Amino acid sequence: MTLEEIKNQIKNISENYKEEHIGGWITGDGPIPCDILFVGEAPGKTEVETGKPFVGIAGKTFESYLNSIGVSRKDIRITNTCFFRPIKKKLSKNGRETISNRPPKTSEINLFRHLLDEEIKLANPKLIVTLGNVPLKRLTPFISIGTCHGELYFNEEIGRYIFPMYHPSSLTYNRNEEFKAMYSKDWEKLATALKTLATK
């Protein structure tokens, strides 16, 4: 499957999805092939508006940590587990509609399962970094990021090394210094893992 075919299928699935509310869709971004493929959960409002993954607040956090280990955004590819933006709509007391993000349902992740697999094959990365629990559960047997973050895992099925990390937005919710120090340490471990895999 080509990148264009993947994009067309994402468009087709997203535009014909009627089960729940969604707010637009995007595709992956970055070079193919690539050494590192980052896999996020699903796009948010800013991502859909710009057509690129990881460009909101979490994206800026992500980029600063990426640069801290000497890696540039242009050298990596970023994609998602679910390619459309899952949303929930609510009516406020004064009748105004509010829209917010929601986590993608398992059925929504499964809609794109084959397309993520095809993108991984095309990108042929030395390392896949999962950001948050959604891609973690999709690409590893782990259930919670708390038990496996910062450790290399080899996925036999797809023949790839996976490096689970907390989602950058978790820094917004966990403002304590202990969590921040642990998150920084995971990035240092990622830098070490990349050096190790570069020699394989």
C-alpha positions as CSV (number, residue, x, y, z in Angstrom):
1,M,0.0,0.0,0.0
2,T,1.3,3.5,-0.9
3,L,1.1,6.6,1.3
4,E,-1.5,8.0,-1.0
5,E,-3.7,4.9,-0.7
6,I,-3.4,5.1,3.1
7,K,-4.5,8.7,3.0
8,N,-7.4,8.0,0.7
9,Q,-8.6,5.1,3.0
10,I,-8.3,7.3,6.1
11,K,-10.4,10.0,4.3
12,N,-13.0,7.4,3.2
13,I,-13.4,5.8,6.6
14,S,-13.6,9.2,8.4
15,E,-16.0,10.8,6.0
16,N,-18.4,7.8,6.1
17,Y,-18.3,7.3,9.9
18,K,-21.7,7.8,11.5
19,E,-21.5,5.9,14.8
20,E,-20.4,8.9,17.0
21,H,-19.5,12.6,16.6
22,I,-16.1,13.3,15.1
23,G,-14.4,16.5,14.2
24,G,-12.3,16.1,11.1
25,W,-9.3,13.8,10.4
26,I,-5.6,13.9,9.6
27,T,-2.8,11.6,8.4
28,G,0.7,11.0,9.6
29,D,3.5,13.6,9.0
30,G,7.2,13.2,8.5
31,P,9.7,11.4,6.3
32,I,9.2,7.8,4.9
33,P,11.3,5.8,5.6
34,C,12.3,7.0,9.1
35,D,14.4,5.8,12.0
36,I,11.8,6.8,14.7
37,L,8.0,6.7,14.4
38,F,6.0,8.3,17.2
39,V,2.5,7.1,17.6
40,G,-0.1,9.3,19.4
41,E,-3.7,8.7,20.3
42,A,-5.9,10.8,18.0
43,P,-5.8,14.3,16.7
44,G,-7.3,17.3,18.6
45,K,-8.8,20.6,17.4
46,T,-5.5,22.3,16.5
47,E,-4.2,19.2,14.7
48,V,-7.3,19.0,12.5
49,E,-7.2,22.7,11.7
50,T,-3.6,22.5,10.6
51,G,-3.7,19.0,9.2
52,K,-0.7,17.9,11.2
53,P,-0.2,15.8,14.3
54,F,1.2,17.2,17.5
55,V,0.9,20.9,16.9
56,G,-1.1,22.0,19.9
57,I,0.2,22.7,23.5
58,A,1.3,19.0,23.9
59,G,3.0,19.3,20.5
60,K,5.1,22.2,21.7
61,T,6.1,20.3,24.9
62,F,6.9,17.3,22.7
63,E,9.1,19.2,20.4
64,S,11.1,20.8,23.2
65,Y,11.9,17.4,24.7
66,L,12.7,16.0,21.2
67,N,15.2,18.8,20.7
68,S,16.7,18.2,24.2
69,I,18.0,14.8,23.0
70,G,19.3,16.3,19.8
71,V,16.5,15.1,17.5
72,S,14.7,17.5,15.1
73,R,11.0,17.2,14.2
74,K,11.8,17.1,10.5
75,D,13.8,13.8,11.0
76,I,11.0,11.8,12.6
77,R,7.5,10.7,11.6
78,I,4.5,11.2,13.8
79,T,1.2,9.4,13.3
80,N,-1.9,8.3,15.3
81,T,-3.7,5.2,16.5
82,C,-7.1,6.8,15.5
83,F,-6.9,9.2,12.5
84,F,-10.1,11.2,13.2
85,R,-10.8,13.5,16.1
86,P,-13.3,11.8,18.5
87,I,-15.5,14.5,20.0
88,K,-18.4,14.8,22.4
89,K,-21.0,17.6,22.0
90,K,-22.9,19.1,25.0
91,L,-25.5,21.8,25.3
92,S,-24.8,24.3,28.0
93,K,-27.6,25.8,30.2
94,N,-27.9,28.8,27.9
95,G,-28.3,26.6,24.9
96,R,-24.7,26.9,23.5
97,E,-23.1,23.8,22.1
98,T,-19.7,22.9,23.4
99,I,-17.3,20.5,21.8
100,S,-14.6,18.6,23.6
101,N,-12.2,15.8,22.8
102,R,-12.9,12.3,24.0
103,P,-10.7,9.1,23.9
104,P,-11.2,7.0,20.8
105,K,-13.3,3.8,21.4
106,T,-11.8,0.4,20.7
107,S,-14.0,0.0,17.7
108,E,-12.7,3.4,16.3
109,I,-9.1,2.3,16.8
110,N,-9.9,-1.0,15.0
111,L,-11.3,0.9,12.0
112,F,-7.7,2.1,11.3
113,R,-5.8,-1.0,12.6
114,H,-4.7,-2.2,9.1
115,L,-3.8,1.4,8.0
116,L,-1.5,1.9,11.0
117,D,0.1,-1.5,10.3
118,E,0.6,-0.5,6.6
119,E,2.1,2.9,7.6
120,I,4.6,1.1,10.0
121,K,5.6,-1.2,7.1
122,L,6.1,1.8,4.8
123,A,8.0,3.9,7.4
124,N,10.2,0.9,8.4
125,P,11.3,2.5,11.6
126,K,14.1,1.2,13.8
127,L,12.0,2.3,16.8
128,I,8.3,3.0,17.5
129,V,7.6,5.3,20.4
130,T,4.1,5.1,21.8
131,L,2.7,8.2,23.5
132,G,0.1,7.4,26.1
133,N,-2.1,4.4,26.8
134,V,-4.1,4.2,23.5
135,P,-1.1,3.4,21.2
136,L,0.5,1.4,24.1
137,K,-2.5,-1.0,24.2
138,R,-2.6,-1.2,20.4
139,L,1.0,-2.1,19.9
140,T,2.0,-4.0,23.1
141,P,0.4,-6.4,25.6
142,F,0.7,-3.8,28.4
143,I,-2.4,-2.3,29.8
144,S,-1.0,0.8,31.7
145,I,1.8,3.1,30.8
146,G,2.8,3.3,34.5
147,T,4.2,-0.3,34.4
148,C,6.4,-0.1,31.3
149,H,7.3,3.5,30.4
150,G,10.9,4.1,29.5
151,E,11.7,0.4,28.8
152,L,12.3,-1.2,25.3
153,Y,9.9,-3.9,24.3
154,F,10.2,-6.1,21.1
155,N,6.9,-6.7,19.3
156,E,7.4,-10.2,17.7
157,E,4.3,-9.8,15.5
158,I,5.5,-6.8,13.6
159,G,9.2,-7.3,14.3
160,R,9.8,-3.8,15.8
161,Y,11.2,-2.4,19.0
162,I,8.6,-0.3,20.9
163,F,9.5,2.3,23.5
164,P,6.4,3.3,25.6
165,M,6.3,6.9,26.9
166,Y,3.7,9.1,28.7
167,H,1.8,11.4,26.5
168,P,3.2,14.9,26.6
169,S,-0.1,16.3,27.7
170,S,0.4,14.3,31.0
171,L,2.7,17.1,32.1
172,T,-0.3,19.4,32.1
173,Y,-2.1,17.2,34.6
174,N,0.9,16.1,36.7
175,R,2.5,19.3,37.7
176,N,4.6,17.9,40.4
177,E,8.4,17.9,40.1
178,E,8.7,14.2,40.7
179,F,6.6,13.4,37.6
180,K,8.5,16.0,35.5
181,A,11.9,14.5,36.6
182,M,10.7,11.0,35.7
183,Y,9.4,12.2,32.3
184,S,12.8,13.9,31.5
185,K,14.5,10.7,32.5
186,D,12.4,8.7,30.0
187,W,13.7,11.0,27.3
188,E,17.3,10.4,28.3
189,K,16.5,6.6,28.2
190,L,15.0,7.1,24.7
191,A,18.3,8.8,23.6
192,T,20.2,5.8,24.9
193,A,17.8,3.3,23.2
194,L,18.3,5.1,19.9
195,K,22.1,4.9,20.2
196,T,21.8,1.2,21.0
197,L,19.6,0.4,18.0
198,A,21.7,2.5,15.7
199,T,24.5,-0.1,16.1
200,K,22.2,-3.1,15.5
